[in-house]
Amino acid sequence: MISGYAFHSQGTEAIAVFRNMLESRAIPNTVTFLSVLTACSHGGLIVEAQKVFNEMIRGHHLYPSIEHYGCIVDLLGRVGRIEEAVEFVNKMPVTPDAVIWRSLLSASLVHGNLDVAEMAGQKAIELQPDDDGVYALLHNVYWAAGRSGDALKVRKMASQKVCKKPACTWVEINGIAHEFLAEDAASIRHWPVDIQSLVMQDTWQLNVEFSLL
């Protein structure tokens, strides 16, 4: 139930279920606390999140994982407390991963903190140089700040380091599945049948099943 409330950004309801759980003497684990912190993050409940986080460590003697710390960073970023989020990241006993830096980058873009966005973007790229989403966020940061030159540099950097997988589809012909990539005209020449001629025949029925990635 807590996870469901978290998914729908109903932090207050998630906290209520969590408190009822404790009153019934059920023992929460790290997964429970992660769900509660996620609900707090999505609901912007910073005071409640701080209480739950401290309760996890001091009351239940559980060690937070990178995901728990990430919830706090995400929450601080959502409510615009960017500098506090940076301070929290710097004091974490675990090494921040690309997800945390990307969360900080995204929040900095929303709240217009260019310095933190630039720092977080560089950190995220160092850890995941093939993540095209980070380049897109950093590009938007520079573009919004009027630094079009830096935005173009980021776009060029992305084109050099990010290898996008082309979209593909499968088509079944006479019981055999054939894969085709986006803008791949060469594969058509290898079809075992002439589709156009078959379509023109009144007696032939086209039965196609496909899925897009």
Buried (B, 14 or more C-beta within 10 A) or exposed (E): EBBEBBEEBBBEBBBBBBEEBBEEEEEBEBEBBBBBBBBBBBBEBBEBBBBBBEBBEEEBEBEBEEBBBBBBBBBBBBBBBBEBBBEBBEEBEEEBBBBBBBBBBBBBBEBEBBEBBBBBBEBBBEBBBEBBBBBBBBBBBBBEBEBEEBBEBBBEBBEEEBEEEEEBBBBEBEEEEBEBEEEEEEEEEEEEEEEEEBEEEEEEEEEEEEEEE
